[in-house]
Amino acid sequence: MQLEQKNVLVGVSGGIAAYKTPDLVRKLKAQGANVRVVLTESATHFVSSLSLQAVSGEKVSTHLLDEDAEAGMGHIELARWADIFLIAPATANCIAKLATGLADDLLSTLALATPAPILIAPAMNQQMWAAKATQQNMQTLLDRGVAQLGPASGEQACGDLGYGRMLEPVEIVEALASFVAINLADDNHLSDEMQPKPLAGKQVMITAGPTREAIDPVRYISNHSSGKMGFALARAAQNLGAKVTLISGPVSLSTPDGITRVDVTSAQEMLDAVEKDIDSQDVFVACAAVADYRIAHENTQKLKKKAEDLVLTFTKNPDILKRVAQRKNAPFTLGFAAETQDVEAYARTKLEDKKLNMIAANDVSQADIGFNSDQNALLVITKDNTRKLAKASKDSLARDLLKIVSDELFKSHKK
Ligand code: C5P
């Protein structure tokens, strides 16, 4: 299913066809999509937000300055959450607003704020659709890369015959699925050529995977990190235009094309590889699950099975991330925190202790996300902000996280 796990934001503007949107949402959900709905004020006269809430399973938003909505998923997060922004029905007024870039309500603001592709399904009286103004506005949107679904021809609510009917929900869902198949790569993000490149000219270094600390020549201690999140970050950084160095512990993942990969085994080797190249980096992302301790005295010969109990002494490994953050002219530092309780509080303490620019925290007590899973959910914490990135594929999260990093880089550059 092309729409499986895709985040579809549905914008409903005020036309009679809005009454079909609960059916549309139901069909999108049946295809496995995650759906959130926003209504314009006038759409609420044609369809109830309660019905849309019931079928989408999510709170429906109408107003830009809705305290409840902003406390949950604010409009910028909603704009970022979307993989696709579908506006159905799009009235003549809505199309005109989008063409001029007006942002005087939630729907039109989201259209400006979202990096996701926008698809619109126009619906209006045939004369209004044929009007030069509407046609020119539509052309402006098409020139900007907006995709148009319909309208169909047929009998209209007002009794007229002609082009202006919204496509049927089933046709919209089909069109959306083929749009995704053609334009969005498997990994929930835009194909490489379509990605904006906010990290162009930047060098990004990423650590990934576990480290392995030798006990003797044949044994080691390590952890279950798969390296998937770090590799997803490397791909996403490259797609956003960065030159990427990926320093990886032992994992069974292949290197994305065009990325410089340095393979290491132990924490000390990872630190050496990081320090060798750190001075030329703009961003350092520490995603590796570095072993906290290593054997105090490495055994050069295989340990013999003699005593009933074996006691090993460990010593602390260097904290690679902390060392990078402490450097003079440190790059922008992003760390990760895996927590099982009080996620935000512990992560914020880590942000301060390690003097990081940003930390991404996940709750590893949830079995369906985090270690070894293809999905994750993150709290992204900076000194004065906490943002929630809802559960999504690691590729989608990596892209969103790095977009936040590029925003922060831009802000600090402007200061
Ligand atoms: O202190 P804690 O291990 O919970 O911090 C996790 C963060 O620090 C991660 O970003 C991890 O990659 C980084 N880290 C590191 N070197 C270590 C330990 C953790 O870079 N020795």
Residues whose N, C-alpha, C, O or C-beta is under 5 A from the ligand:
A	BS01	C5P	A286 C287 A288 A289 V290 A291 N317 P318 D319 I320 L321 L334 G335 F336 A337
